[in-house]
Every structure is written in structure tokens, then in C-alpha cells.
């Protein structure tokens, strides 16, 4: 399982099909996330408690591991061929690819 800390507004991209955005921490131990499917451009908002998990498609799952006042630790599980990338890293790699630099 890949564990990532996300703050409000930060995203995780799962394969080419799904983006998860941490919307807000919800007291006492929950989090609100928006899951967007890039296949049909649909979006769902979920409120999840600590230790609760959801399926994300492409055989991926997300679990809420810890919730703080301004952050959430999310655990992601997916097959090896499905990339799980923080959005800021994805954007950096994408801009390098556009410029043609390594």
C-alpha cells in the first residue's frame, strides 16, 4: 500500500482514469474527497471515516489512514501496472515531457 499525505485541494492521479482530490478534513475523524473519472468525466464526493475504504476503478482502492486538522493520510492499493502519482509530480513530469527534457 502506498501512503500519501494530502492537504485540502491536493490531488492524487491513479492511472489515466481517476483523480482523487482531498476536499476537506471533517471533524472528528473523517475526510471529504472528490473522485473524478476521466472516462466519462463524472465526479462523486465521498465523506469517509478513518479506516474506511472505497474502490476507485482499474482495481484500485483508497483507504483513510489518518486525519489531522489540515491533512489526511490516504493509503492506495492498485496493480503494479497502474501508476499512482501525486498531482504536483505528475504536472512536473508532464511539463518536462512537453519541453522534451529528461
Beta strands, then each sheet from edge to edge (+ up, - down):
strand 1: 2-7
strand 2: 11-14
strand 3: 18-26
strand 4: 30-37
strand 5: 42-49
strand 6: 53-57
strand 7: 60-67
strand 8: 71-77
strand 9: 84-86
sheet 1: 1+ 8- 7+ 6-
sheet 2: 5+ 4- 3+ 2- 9+
end
